[in-house]
Each structure stands twice: as C-alpha cells, then as structure tokens.
Amino acid sequence: MKKIPLLLILFRLLLGPFAITLVVLDVTQVRPILLVLMSLGFLSDILDGIIARKTGMATAKLRRMDSQTDMVFWVCIGICAWWLNPELIAQNRVAVLTVLGMEALTYVFSFLKFGRETCTHAFLSKLWGITLLSAFVSLIGFAHTGWPFALAVIFGVISHLDVYLIIWILPQWTHDVPSAYHAYLIRKGIPFKKHRLLN
C-alpha cells in the first residue's frame, strides 16, 4: 500500500507525454481517448493524496513530487487542447496567458522566499483543478469554451491569489497548507485540524 501513492504519481507523470504523443500522431478518435486519460489522471491525483495520508507516506518529498507532476500533467493536457483547437486558444489568449503567468509567479515568489517551489495543495487550488478538468473536457471533447472555460479562468486567478498570500504569510516553507487563513494560523503557532481526505 505504501508504494501506491508513488506509483499513481508516476502513472500521471507518464499520462501527459503519452497524451501529447497521441495528438501529434493524429490517432483515430483521439478526443474520446484524451477524455479517458484526463479522467484517469484526475482520479489518480485524488487517490494518491488520500492513500499517502492513510499510510503515513505524505512526506514533503512525495507531496512536492505530486505537486510538480500535477503541473506537468495539466500543461501536457493544455498543449493537447491547443493542438486540437488552436483558434479557440488564440481567441482566449489573454485569459490563458494570465493564468500561466500567475502560475509562473508562484514559483518565482516561492523560490525568492524559501528557495524551493510552493507545495500548498490548498482548497482553492483543488477547486481550480475541478474547473480545469471541466474546461478541458469542454475544449477537447466538444471544441467549446463557454462557461466551463470562464470558470476555470476565474478559479485560476482566485486560487493563485490565495497561494501568493500563503507564501507571503508563512514564516517558513511547509507543504499542504489549506488556505491563507491556515497559513496565518501556522504563523501564529495556533494548531488546527486538517481534513484527512483533503489535506
């Protein structure tokens, strides 16, 4: 059981490049296949954290690996969406570049303050992940942006602002910080109980 979280992370890490390969090779019925791969990647992301916490394997090293794998996976899915729908991405390039820029800034701020990347796994980031999945289902599955895409952008901006606050408030680097409020509690030395399924 203790190896399962790592295996799930490695599985998700391979899914992203595999998805890009399928798109580049123009595999028949690639859109439905990508929807399945996205669902499997999303499910693996949920399960690896839950199992890691239940088995006592939620170490800083594993959680950092999980966080960076998430980034690689979603960037790969984003490349697939752009490859299949370049005109839609071009029409929404300001929104896309805004979210990508905010993601890049989390790394800049975290490295400047802590000397390593951020690894908060905050609640708002998890909500963003759900809206991101729905946006990519809409984009890749139906070549449509609409409200799923708009929600993903809105939650992307809000969740990144939350991460900026977490980085600013935390006195030292730590992983699995549910929100900026919890970062404040950590700074003040006030104990709090984390949700066993979410953090």
N, C-alpha and C positions, 0 to 999 in steps of 0.2 A: 504493500500500500504506500510506503514512504517514497517509492520511486515514481508513482503515478503522476504527481504534480509535475515533475521534471519531464516525464515522457509527454505529457499533454502540452507543455510549453514548447518542446522540440517539435511536436506534431504541428502546432500552429506556426512555428517558425518556417517549416517546410511548405506549408499550405500557400503562403503568399507568393513565393517564387514559382511554385507549381501553377498557380492561377495565371500568373503573367505568361508563362510558357504556353498554356492552353490558348490564351488570347492571341499571342503572337503567331502561333501555328494555325490559327483560324480553324480550330476544331469544330466539327459539326455540333450544333446545339450547345454552343459554349455558354450562352447566357443561363440556361437552367442549371448547367453544371456548376457555374460560378455561384449561383444562389445556394446550392447544396454545400459547396466549400465554405462559403461565408457562414452559413448556419453551423457547420461543424466547428469552425474557428471560434465563433461566438460562444458555443456551448463549452468548448474546451477551456475558454477563458474563465467562464463561470465555475466550472468544476475544479480547475487546478487550485484556485484560491481556497475553496471550501475544503477540499481534501487536504491541502497543505496545513490549514489551521487545525483540522481534526486530528491529523497525525503528528502535529508538533513540528512540521517541517517548514513553517512560514518564516524562514530566516531572511535576513536582509539581502543576502546574496541571491536567494531564489526569487524574492519579490522584485529585486532590481532586474533580474533576467526576465521575469514575467512582464514587467512594465516596458522594457525595451522591445520585447517580442511583440507586444501589442502594437507598438508604434510601427514596427516593420510590417506586420500583417496588414494594418489598415492603410499604410502607404502603398503597399502592393495592390490592395483592392482598389485604391484610388487611381492607380495607374491603369488598372483594367477598365475602370469606369471611363477614364479619359480616352483610352484607346478605342473603346466601343462607341463613345458619344462625345467626340471632340467639340462638336458645335455647341452642345449643352454646357460643357465645361467652360468654353470660351465666353458664352453668354453670361456666365456667373463667375467670371474670373476674379472680380473684386472680392466677392464673398470667400471664394476658395483661397485666394492669396492672403486674405485677412486671417483666416483660421490657421493656415500653415505658418504665417508669420508669428502669430501668438504662440503656437506650439514651439517654434524655434526659440522664442524669447524665454520660455520656461527653462530651457537648457542653459541659456546664457545667464539668467538670473541665478539659477541653482549652482552653476559652476563658479560664478563670481563669489557667491556667499559660502558655499560648502565644499567646493572643489570636486563635486560629483553631480550626476544628474538627479532630477527630482523623482520621487517614487511614492507619491501620496496615496494613490488608489482612492481618491476622495469620492464621496457620494455623488457630487455633481458630475464628476468625470465618468462615473458609471452610467448616469442618466444620459450623458452625451454619447456614450458607447451604444446605448439602445437606439437613440435617434439617428446615430451614424449608420447603424445596421439598416434601419428603415429607409434612410436616404439612398443607400447603395442598392437596396432591393428595388426601389423605385427607378433608380438610374440604370442599373444593369439589367434588371428583369423586364422593365417596361419603357425604357428610354424616356423617362419622365422625371421632372424635378418637383415642382409644386410644393405643397405644404410639408412633405417629409424632408425635402432639402432645406427649406426655410427653418424648420425646427432644429435640424442638425446644426445649422449655422448659428442660430440663437443660443442653443445649449453649448455649442463650442466656445462662443465668446464668453458666456457666463462662467462656464467651468474653468476656463483659463484664468479669468479674473480671480476666481477662488484660489486657484493654485498659486498665483502671484502673491496673494495675501498670506497663504500658508508659508511660502518661502520667506516672506518678509517677517512674519511673526515668530516663526520657530527660532529658538535660541541656538539649536544645533540640528544637524541632519538626522532625520529619522524616517522610517517608512510607515505606510498605512496610517495616514492622518485623515480622518473622515471629512473634516471641513476646516475653514479658517477659524471658526469658533473653538474647535477642538485644539487647534494649534495654539490659541490663546490660553486654553486650559493647561496645555503642556508647558507653555512659557511661565505660567504662574505656579506650576507644580501641583495643580489640582487634579486628582485622579478621576478618571471616568471609565465607564464600561463600554468596550467595543462590541458591536454586534457580531456574533460568532459566525454568521453566514456572509456578512458584507465586509468586515474588517477584522 
